[in-house]
């Protein structure tokens, strides 16, 4: 029997969900090079892929002529109907009755204001349908509890994200000059500046520090078709870089004072883990998924209170002697995560 992987993520820009899919598939392929799967695996991709994965064991095949949800619900379903199907990015054909679907979070239900009406209607309905026709996995214990509450199905497995992909990237330090930054002269945020990321409160907190506030670099571009109310700012100390290459982002992590992560809702939270593996201290909102990922290696604040954000940043800046120890503990903590272990968790979920 063939196991098909939904490769629609290769036609999308890379954010956290697409990163998860890319790295898990590559880790599966590496795993199969030393432990052959004993069955056929195929990555089925719609036309127009933005990139390939250079796989050795898993076959990569372009399927059909359509794109997007229409491709998933028709051509992918028809192509994969005789085998098992793995969907790694929140969606998949609802008529496929031998599928495993990774739903990363319950954000579409918990923070509907983040999304356009069309997007939340489509994906909210799709999530409920997949919960009835597919086995569900997710990326954290927090999301497992959330999905049980909002869609009424307990995910069969937790398949965590990881971070070692950034450690393999050669940094491009030219981005510092291009953005007018000095090493250890700025705080960093990485992610789509959607409302749940709470960047307005972070900016308000930094403004309370006045002239003592460091620059705040925000990496990422919100998709207007998906997100509504993305953060805006006119502060001279806030720099919106837009989307950057992995090499540029790694250079920014390595040279930042700290990652400032004020998010109100996450399913997992990849940027704090990426920051830790690169030796960048983490200042984060005190929310369950980040506590689950970072443990006691981050410093936490009440993200709904700009004064608390200001106090957390001020306290961190006033004690530079603690920064090195935070960085070392973060690196050690991040080593507990690996894409290889995530791939093995996926394989185990396939056979449950």
N, C-alpha and C positions, 0 to 999 in steps of 0.2 A: 504494500500500500504506500502511496505517496503522501508525504506531509507537505502541504503548501504553506508558504509564508506570504501574507499580504504585503506586497512591496510598494503600496501607494505612497509611503513616506518618502520614497526616493524622488518623487515629483514635487515635494514640499520643501520650503526653506527650513533650515535646521534650527529648531528650538529644543526644549528639554525632551519633549515626547519623541521627536524624530531622532534625537541623539540616543535615547534609550533603544529605539528600534535598530539603528545602525550598529551600535556597539554590541547588543545582544546577538544579532545575526552574525557579526564577525567573530564573536566569541564561540558561538555554536560551530561555525566553520572550523575554527582552530581545534575545538574539542573533537570534531569528527576526523580530523587529520591523524589523531593518535588513537581514537576509539571510534572506528567506522560505525555509522548508525544502524547498519543492517537493513535499511530501507531507503527509499528514494526521498530526498528533500529538494524542494524547488522554491525559489524566490520568484513569485509571479509579479511582474511589474507592468503598469500601464504605459502606453507610449509617452514619450516626452520626459523621461527621467532626467533629473538635473545632475546625477552622478551615479557611478556604479560602486561596488564594494570589493571588487577583485577577489572573489571567493574561489576556493580551491576544490571544495567538496560539494557544497550546496550549488545546484544549478540555478543560474539566473536567466529568466526567460520573459521576453516582452509578450504580453497577452492582450488581444483585442484591439479595438480602435477608439474606445471611449476614454473618459477620464473622470476623476472625482468620485462622488458617491454613486453616480450612474454606473461607472465602471465596476465599483465594488458590488453593487446589488445585482448586476446582470452578468457581465462578462467574467468577473472573478468567480462569482458563485457557480456559473456553468462550467468553467474550466476546472474548478477544484471539487466539484460535487461528488466525485468518486473517491475522495481521500479525506484526510484530516486537514484542517485549516487553522493557522495561527495568525491572529490579528494583534498587532503590538501597539496600535495607536488609537485606542478609544472607539474605533468603528470597524464594521465589517458587514458582510451580507447576512441579513437576518434569516434568510431561508436555509442557510447552511447549518445542519443539525449536528455536525461533528467538529465543532470549532471551539477554540480557546481564545478569549478576547481579553486583552489587558486594558482595563479602564483605570486611568492613572489617578483620578480624583473625582470628587462629587461637586466640583466647582460650578458646573452648569446649573446645579440645583441649589447650592448654598449661596452663590454670589451671582444671581442672574443679571444684576446690573452691570456686570463686566462685559456682557455680550449683546450683540444686536438681537433684535426680536427674531429675525429669521434664523439666525444661528442657534439660539437657545431653544427655539421650537423644534428644529430639526434634530439637534443632538440630544436634547432632553428626551424626545420620543424614541430616538434610536437607542439610547442607553437603556430605557425600560424594555424595549423589544429584545435587545441582546441579552438582558438579564434573564429573559424567559427561554431563549433558544440556544444560547451559547453558555459554556462554562466560563466563569469570570475569574480573572486574576487581577492583582493590583500591585502597587509598588511600596506600600508601607502598612504597618498595622493600623495607623490612624485612618488611612483611606479604606482599609478593610472594614473598620467600624462604621465609617461614614456611608459606604455603599450599602452595607446591610440595613442601615436606617433609612436611606432615601429610595433605594430600589427594591429592598426586601429580599436580597439574595446575598448570602455570605460568600465572598470570593474564596476559591479553592486553594489559592496560594498567594504568598507575598514574594514578588520578584523585585528586589531593590534596584535602584539606580546605583551607579558607581562613578568614579572620577578619574581613574588612571589614564584615560585618554588624553587629558591635558598635560600629563607629565611626559608624554611622548612628543609633544609639539615643541619645535624650536621657536623661541619667542622673537617677535619683531619689535625691537625697542624703538624703531623709528616712529612708532605711533605716539610716543611721549612727546617728541619734538613737534609732531604735527598738531597735537592737541594743546601744546604749550604747557606741558606738565613737568614737574621736577620729581625725581624719585623720592618716595616717602613724603610727598607733598599733597596728597589727595586721598579722599575716601572713594570707594568704588561700589557701584551697583551693577549687576549683570542680570538681564531679564527683560521681558516685554513690559513696558511701563503702563500696565493696565491698572484699573482702579484698586484691585486687591493687593497690588504691590505697595500701595500706601505711600507713594513718593511725595505727595503733597505734604503729608505730616512730617516726613523726614526733612524735606526742604525747610519747612516752618521751624523745625527743631534746630537746624543748623543756623538759620537766620538769627535765632536767639543768642548765638555765640558771637555775633557781630564780627569784628575784625579778626577774632581768634579762630573763626571757622575755616577749616581747610576747604579746598576745592572739592566738589562732589561730581564725579564722572558717572554718567548713566549710560550704560551700553545696552543697546537693543532698540528695536523699532516695533511699536504696536501695529497689528494688522487692522486697518480701519474697518474692514468688513466683519471683523470678529469682535473687537473691543470697542467699548464706548467710554468716553470720558477719560482718555489717557492723560497722564500728568503733563502739565505745562509749567514753565517757570521763566522768569525774566531776570533772575539773580545772575550777576556777573560771575559768581562762583560756581554756578551749576552748568555743567557741560553735557549736552546730549550728543553723543558720538554717532548715533545710528548703529546699524549693523556693522560689525567688524569681523575680520578673519579670526580663526582660532589662534593664529600666531600673535596677532595684535592683542587679543583678549588675555592670553597667557602673559604677555609682557606687562599688561596693566595689573593683573593679579600680583605678579612678582614684585612690583614696584609700588603698590598701594600701601598706605598706612594700615588700612583694614578694609574688609568688605562690610558695607553697611546694608543690612538686609531687613527692611522694615515691614515685610509682607504680613498681611492679615490672614491670608488663607493660602495653603499649599497642600498638594498631595504628598510631596516628598521634600523638594527644595534642593536642586542640584548645585546651584552656585555656592552655598556654604561648604559643600563637600569639595567642590573644585578648588575653592580658595584654600581650604585646609591642606590639601595634598600639595599645594604649591607654596606653603609656608606663609600664607596671608591670614592674619588673625580675623576673627568673625565677630561682629556686633550684630545681634539679631533680635527681632521681635520674639517675645516669649509665647510661642504657639506650639501645640503638641507635635506636629510633624518635624519641626526643626529641632526640638528637644530630642525626639527619637533619633534623628540623624546625627546630631552634633554632641549629644550628651553634655558633659560639663566642660567641654573644650571651648565653647563660645561664651560671650557675655550677652546677657539678655536684658531687654527693656520692654516696657509697656508701649507698644507701637501706636496706641490710640492717643497718646499724650505727648505732644511735641516737647513739653518740658522734660519729660522722662527721656526722650531721645537726646535732647541737648545735654542732660546730665550724664547720660551714658557715654556720649562722645567726649565730653569735657573730662570726665574721670579717666577715660582711656588715654587721652592725649597728655594728661598731667602725670602719667606714670609710664614713661617709655621703657623703664627697666623691666616691665612685665611683658613687653611685646614679644621678645625672643622666646620666652618660656611658653607663651600662648601658641606661637608658631610651631614650636617643637612638639607640643602636645597635640596640636591639630594634625600634623603630619602622621604621627603615630596612630591617632584615632582613625584617620582616613584609610589606613592600610587594612582595616577590617573589611572594607568593601572591595569587591572586584567584579568585573563584567563576566569573568569565567564562572564565578559562583552564581551569578545571576542566570547565566545560560543553563547551568546545571539545575537550578531551581525551576526553570521553564521546562526542561526535559522531564523532571519529576512530576510537574503538574500535568504534562501531557498524558502520563500513564495512570493518573488517578481516576 
